[in-house]
Amino acid sequence: MRSPQLALAALLLLAWAALNAIWLGQDKLLQDGDEMGHVGAAELYMEDLKQGEPGAFLARAVSEEMGDYPPAYAAATGLWWWAMQTADPSRPRVRAGGLIWLLALAAGVGGICLELGRSRPNALLCAVSMLWLPLPMALSKHFMPEVMLAAACTAVLWAALRQRAQPTPGRAIVLGLSLAVALLVKQSALLFVILPTLGLVRYRKSLLFCLLGLLPALPWYANNLGSQGGYLWGSATHAGEADLLSHLLFYPRALWAPVLGPIALLMGLAGAIAVWKEKGPSLRLCLLWTLGLLPLLLLPNKYERLILPLVPMIPVLLAAVLERWPQSALATPLLAGFTGALSFGVGAPLARAPQANAALLQGCPQSWLRAPNTLDSGLQPIVQAAREAPPGPVLVRMGPSIPCAVQTTHPWSQHLEIALRRDGQDRAVVTDGFGVVIVDFRGGMPGERLPLPQLNSDYALMVLGAGPSIPSGGSLPILEPR
């Protein structure tokens, strides 16, 4: 059975790479509001490297707080963009950087499976199945830190198992380094790794070397201790109107959709039975790992993506099933087919979470598992036209509202300003006054009429200087309705 499992893993890996390449090449959706904060922080890091200032890059990573988050994700993303020589998030090669963290997460799953005594073919197949779990696969194509966090947390648990098997100073240092990286990705890492780590490690004198590994996280937390305390307290005490039952049911309901889906959920349940029967470190690991869910059930902020560090437990459980019933490997192509179909809009209702208490939702619901949006955002024609315009702002009149389906908390005009900046144009975007480029969404206005398919709208585009002359006094004419 070994060679078929290896062949199946190879086929699933190739299919995963092809599907993501097709998806990234088609999607043109504006970034979600939460993504934009991480994008902005990553651009600052990229700019440090672009200006040839690695010292500024490191200083920012050690000291600066990026929107309440530690620096690792933004710094790593900025480094990737610098290597790609562009920060345009619409470029497939730029967005593909997130897939690296999913591959790292899969590697961590494989490592845990090997440390638990699973065969290499089973460990490899379980690692590849990690790539096909619905929410991790979807979120890896967006600019969010949760997949990197899950990869870092999985690395911590892998390191803890390795220290348990051989408690040496070197392995203790690796454990500390893994924990430091996880803490520098997101503060919530402790919720998912502290109990499993304490329950798995062997308490020998060499474990003190773990403190050496933790040192890289010390400067940033020391510099931001006060603000982090306020952020964590605010998150824990945020007043909400939802009742206790709604809080307790939110994440268990999300496991059905969009986090896992029915196939992966059944795999996990079968694995839980197999692990329960075999006892040992596998059972201890999974029980302690699951306890990380308890604080999230009570915290007021509820997002499906927050439980992503628990999701790697599913392929770890699957490994126990494969050891007992090798034929169950045939379920992995079903998982791949299910997630692949959802990624292109087939069976879309299964990608949506069950209706939760409205009091738990903040703004537009976030939808990561979706078909690629091939409709144009209407930004590039304006960016290109502005290259020929004299210095001055861009005036947007009666700009469209953006529905929740497009998934952004920022107005369309702000996306336009960002697109201009990425093109090297230092232009303000205003909604009243004057502009050297005029984008008018009102009907019957002069200028070339261009479509904006993503918002089911169109606009008139006029560049002053390419048509009407600019008055010598410097004041620019404002178009009024005919």
DALINMO-V83057 format. One record per helix or strand of 2 or more residues. SS is the DSSP state (hx for helix, st for strand). FROM is the first residue (numbers start at 1). LEN is the number of residues. Records with the same first field share a line. If there is no record, write none. Layout:
SS->FROM-LEN, FROM-LEN
//
This chain:
hx->2-25, 33-18, 54-10, 72-13, 92-4, 97-19, 120-11, 134-6, 146-20, 169-17, 189-12, 205-19, 225-13, 244-16, 261-18, 280-11, 292-7, 304-8, 313-12, 326-18, 348-4, 358-3, 380-7, 404-3, 412-11, 453-3
st->394-4, 429-2, 437-4, 448-5, 457-7
//
